[in-house]
Amino acid sequence: MSANVNASNNTETGENPSLWEICKAPILLTIVGGAIDTIGFIALLGFFTAHVTGNLVLAGAAFVKGGTGLWIKLGAIPLFIATVIISKMLIDRNQQTHQTLGWLFVAEAVFLLGFMVAGLYLEPFGNPDGAGLALTGGLGLVALAVRNTASKTLIKYISPSTMMTGNTTQLGIDLSNYLRARTRANFQDLVKSASVVVGFVIGAFLGASLYVTIGFWSVFPFILPIAYMARLAFRNQFR
């Protein structure tokens, strides 16, 4: 709904949005996704806050090798699913799509704040099976599960912003299309897919660099873009 309103407004006024306006939200969201997943992986002894598949792989490896952290990584799956169910119920109960999207961004920001606070109080995490690690990782996972729900429902016109396998594949496809036919449309598709992948890489490196410098305070700068996205959504200005 929000996307359709914005598109309609642009059509009526004859305004062509700039490439930055088109790419701004995907880039900011992927920077946050890359940063939070990397911070969590480093701080929480190999726990992924966004890549559920990664937790399954690591759980399988721990089971075979007799490693630690098995129950936390397996527990991430039902927690992720439960968060998606609750988020989808919220979406289904509300008709104003942009308002619902705004509240989902608020929820993400709140859980990211909880992720940061828990990390600050409970770090260092020496036990991969510890309750403190489970709590902190769970808060980060819930934040990005809310984001993933929004990505699959309200903003599905934007590439997924926490997992890059599909986006990297799309980048390869768009690059192939542009090399075959160097049209403006193919160029715009290439720039959009490239910006998403580059944004995630920037977020991953930035998150890692900040974490080794200031610990869990590194989460705070990445809450700000989500608060900004919430503001845009509430004003029905989210493109």
Residue, then its C-alpha position, 0 to 999 in steps of 0.5 A: m500500500s505504501a509503495n503504491v501510494n508513493a508510486s502513484n504520487n510520483t506518476e501524478t506529479g511527473e517526478n522521477p525519483s533519484l537512484w539514491e531515493i530508490c536505493k536508500a532504504p535497501i542500503l540502510l537496511t542491509i548495512v544494519g543487517g550485516a552489522i548486527d549479524t556480524i556483531g552477534f556472530i563475533a560476540l556470541l561465539g558463533f551465533f547468527t541473529a539473522h541467518v537461521t540456516g547458519n545456526l542449523v548448520l552449526a547445530g549439525a556440526a556441534f551434534v556430530k562433533g560433540g560441540t557446545g551451544l547445540w540447544i541455543k542454536l536449535g532453539a533459535i528456530p522456534l523463536f524465529i518462527a514464533t516471532v514471525i507468527i506474532s508479527k504476521m498477526l499484527i500485520d493482518r489485524n491492521q489496515q494502514t500498511h504504512q502505520t503497521l510498517g512503522w510499528l514493526f520498525v519500532a519493534e525492531a529498534v526496541f529489540l536491538l536496544g535490548f540486544m545491546v543492553a543485554g550484551l553490555y551487562l552480560e558480556p563476556f560470554g564464555n559459555p556457549d550454552g549459557a543463559g546469558l548468551a541465549l538471552t542476548g542472542g534471542l533479543g537480536l534474533v527477534a529484532l531481525a525476525v521482525r525485519n524478515t517478516a516485514s521484508k516478506t509482506l509489507i516491503k517485499y518489493i525490496s530485496p531481503s536485507t538480512m540474507m545475501t545468498g539470493n541477493t548475490t545471485q540476483l547481482g550476477i543475473d543483473l550483471s549478465n543482463y547488463l553485459r548482454a544489453r546495456t540499457r538504462a533499465n538493466f543499469q538501474d537493476l544492476v545498481k540496485s542489486a549491487s548496492v544491496v550486496v555492497g551495503f551488507v558488506i559495508g555493514a559487516f565490516l563496520g559492525a566488526s570494526l566497531y565491536v572490537t573497539i567499543g564492544f556492544w555499544s557498537v549496536f547503537p549506531f545501527i539502531l538510528p537508521i531503523a528509527y529513521m525508517a520508522r519515521l518515514a513509514f509513519r509519515n507514509q514516506f517510505r519508498 
